[in-house]
Amino acid sequence: MALDTKAAETEPVSAPSKRAAAPSGPRSAKRSLAVWLGPILATAATLIWSGNFVIARALHETVPPVQTAFWRWTIAMLAVAPLAAAQTWRQRALIRKHLGFLTLAALLGVTLFNSLIYQAGRSTSATNLALIAATSPAMIVAFGVLTGGERVSRRRAAGLVIALLGVIALVSKASLSVLLGLEFSTGDLWMLVATATFAGYSAMVRRKPAGLTGLAFLFTTFVLGTLMLVPAYAVSLSVQGGFTPTGGTLGALFYIGVCSSAVAYFTWNKAIDLIGATRAGFIYYLQPVFVAVVSYFALGEPTTPIQVACMGLIIVGIALGSGATAKRAEPAAQTEQTAPTPHAAQPQSSSTAA
């Protein structure tokens, strides 16, 4: 009987210890998944956006910038609505509570960002657009540091500089005379402001309200951003007139509405949820690489050894910066999951909500 009592006393002690250790496995697996899935999603968004600059440049002569932006986000809103409308309605109280935050995110990421890009494309060269867009990852890092959510290690800073040099060399064809011969205009200022608004939006995505699903956040910002475009759209119609729909115009609007907006924004926002705005920003440096590859296969544009070397430099910079961030991401994720909350299950549900 003494032995049975001892066994009974030790049994309850060992059982809880096993139950306490069990969650470490799923949490570790979730972190491992984030390390790989986040970069894949950010890469997919960057690849889709690579075609956006080409299409925006092609549309600027037929569709006024504000009208392009308005129809882009109207199409995106309609594309997301069947998947997100029900979630958004169920979370209407949470949306109402954080309406100011969501309105600012919509203003930066929807209303202003692409409208400014389309405006910039009317008065500056594609080379200038690409060079200024290359500052976007650096701005994302700066916003992340200023808001206190990101830290910059020496390795990450080195990767940022190397990737930026690679982009500049690729866009300028590694020619100093091309860089010195650049002429800047008001369009460059519009593009610089657009880049800053996207960096601010990316920083805000990381801090979206807890419990708000990714689709509800996306749909809400699309609706708010489109509504804020209505006055400018009305002014554009009265001053510039409308445009004549053609097969090419409608196809381009469909691409930037469904692919560059609904799909790319969802994958980009999810990537930021998983790996942070700074690491996703590094992957944005792949955009000129994708543009060069697509141009080679789709347009037959030749690729020189210098361009290949520049692409390699960009990839090395991304690898350095992403590696530094990945190591810091794991302890941060662990801290969030072990932080005291009213309900223990909340941190896990919010991290996987989409």
Sequence and secondary structure as in RCSB ss.txt:
>XXXX:A:sequence
MALDTKAAETEPVSAPSKRAAAPSGPRSAKRSLAVWLGPILATAATLIWSGNFVIARALHETVPPVQTAFWRWTI
AMLAVAPLAAAQTWRQRALIRKHLGFLTLAALLGVTLFNSLIYQAGRSTSATNLALIAATSPAMIVAFGVLTGGE
RVSRRRAAGLVIALLGVIALVSKASLSVLLGLEFSTGDLWMLVATATFAGYSAMVRRKPAGLTGLAFLFTTFVLG
TLMLVPAYAVSLSVQGGFTPTGGTLGALFYIGVCSSAVAYFTWNKAIDLIGATRAGFIYYLQPVFVAVVSYFALG
EPTTPIQVACMGLIIVGIALGSGATAKRAEPAAQTEQTAPTPHAAQPQSSSTAA
>XXXX:A:secstr
 HHHHHHHHHHHHHHHHHHHHTTHHHHHHHHHHHHHHHHHHHHHHHHHHHHHHHHHHHHTTTS HHHHHHHHHHH
HHHHHHHHHHHHHHHTHHHHHHTHHHHHHHHIIIIIIHHHHHHHHTTTS HHHHHHHHTTHHHHHHHHHHHTTS 
   HHHHHHHHHHHHHHHHHHTTT HHHHHT    HHHHHHHHHHHHHHHHHHHHTT  TT  HHHHHHHHHHHH
HHHHHHHHHHHHHHH      HHHHHHHHIIIIIIIIIHHHHHHHHHHHH HHHHHHHGGGHHHHHHHHIIIII 
    HHHHHHHHHHHHHHHHHHHHHHHHHHHHHHHHHHS  SSTTHHHHHHH  
